[in-house]
Amino acid sequence: MPIVQRLYREFGPRGFQALAVAVDQYPAAVVAEFVKRHKITFPVGWAKVEDISAFLEIQPQELYVPTLSTFQKNGRIHARHLAGEAFFNMQEANLRNEIEYLLRPPKSSKSAQAASKKA
């Protein structure tokens, strides 16, 4: 979470939105304490394992902590990283690369560029 918080502060002004979801057995107390202790400034909530698994399109038994997903602006999953994957060996660099990729301006077509030059 400290890495995500750092990247949220850095990329938030460019449109990056972080969100954390706890799947703890007693989340209300755990989430509030966690947010306070780690000074998290992005939204943090909780949900049932089954609901998160369905949203992330994985089986509940595949949901390990941490699980990190990035999403496109249209809400589609861009990437999903489950605990133990090599992604977490260089988590900050890898997440930074994904965020930068997702925040880059869309490529415009040649016809759109030509139309804007005529205008």
C-alpha positions in Angstrom: 0.0 0.0 0.0 2.8 2.5 0.6 3.9 2.1 -3.0 0.3 2.5 -4.3 -0.1 5.6 -2.1 3.2 7.1 -3.5 2.1 6.5 -7.1 -1.4 7.8 -6.4 0.1 11.1 -5.1 2.3 11.3 -8.2 -0.1 10.2 -10.9 -3.5 11.3 -9.4 -3.3 14.7 -11.0 -3.0 13.0 -14.4 -6.1 10.8 -13.8 -4.8 7.8 -12.0 -7.3 6.5 -9.4 -6.3 3.9 -6.8 -8.8 1.8 -4.9 -8.1 -0.8 -2.3 -10.5 -3.6 -1.2 -10.1 -5.6 1.9 -11.5 -9.1 2.2 -10.8 -9.6 5.9 -13.3 -11.4 8.1 -14.0 -8.3 10.1 -13.2 -5.5 7.7 -14.8 -2.4 9.2 -12.4 -2.2 12.1 -9.4 -3.5 10.2 -9.9 -1.1 7.2 -10.2 2.0 9.4 -7.1 1.2 11.4 -5.1 0.3 8.2 -6.1 3.6 6.5 -5.1 5.6 9.5 -1.8 3.8 10.2 -0.6 4.0 6.6 -2.1 7.4 5.8 -4.0 6.2 2.8 -5.7 9.0 0.9 -7.4 7.0 -1.8 -10.7 5.1 -1.4 -10.5 1.8 0.7 -13.5 -0.5 1.2 -14.3 -4.1 1.7 -16.2 -6.9 0.0 -16.9 -10.6 0.2 -14.3 -12.8 -1.4 -16.9 -14.1 -3.8 -17.8 -10.7 -5.0 -14.2 -9.6 -5.5 -13.4 -12.8 -7.3 -16.3 -12.4 -9.6 -15.4 -8.8 -10.3 -11.8 -9.8 -11.1 -12.9 -12.8 -13.1 -11.0 -15.3 -11.0 -12.0 -18.2 -8.8 -12.3 -17.4 -5.0 -9.5 -19.9 -4.3 -7.2 -17.9 -6.6 -7.6 -14.7 -4.6 -4.4 -14.3 -2.7 -3.1 -11.3 -0.8 -1.9 -9.2 -2.4 -3.8 -9.2 -5.6 -3.3 -6.1 -7.7 -5.3 -5.2 -10.8 -5.1 -2.3 -13.2 -8.1 -1.2 -15.3 -8.5 0.7 -18.5 -10.6 3.9 -18.4 -13.5 2.0 -19.8 -13.5 -0.3 -16.7 -12.0 -3.3 -18.4 -9.2 -5.2 -16.7 -5.8 -4.2 -18.1 -3.7 -6.6 -16.0 -4.1 -8.7 -12.9 -1.3 -9.8 -10.6 -1.7 -12.5 -8.0 0.6 -12.9 -5.0 3.8 -14.7 -5.8 4.1 -13.5 -9.3 7.3 -12.0 -10.6 5.5 -8.7 -10.9 5.9 -8.2 -7.2 9.7 -8.6 -7.3 9.9 -5.1 -8.8 6.4 -3.9 -7.8 6.9 -0.2 -7.9 8.7 -0.1 -11.3 6.2 -2.5 -12.8 3.2 -0.7 -11.5 4.7 2.6 -12.5 5.1 1.3 -16.1 1.5 0.1 -16.2 0.1 3.4 -14.9 2.2 5.4 -17.4 0.9 3.1 -20.2 -2.7 3.5 -19.1 -2.4 7.3 -18.8 -0.8 8.0 -22.1 -2.9 9.9 -24.6 -4.8 7.8 -27.0 -3.4 7.5 -30.5 -5.4 9.4 -33.0 -6.1 8.1 -36.5 -4.5 9.7 -39.5 -7.9 10.8 -40.7 -8.6 12.6 -37.4 -5.2 14.3 -37.6 -5.8 15.4 -41.2 -9.3 16.8 -40.3 -7.8 18.8 -37.4 -5.1 20.3 -39.7 -7.8 21.4 -42.2 -9.8 23.1 -39.4 
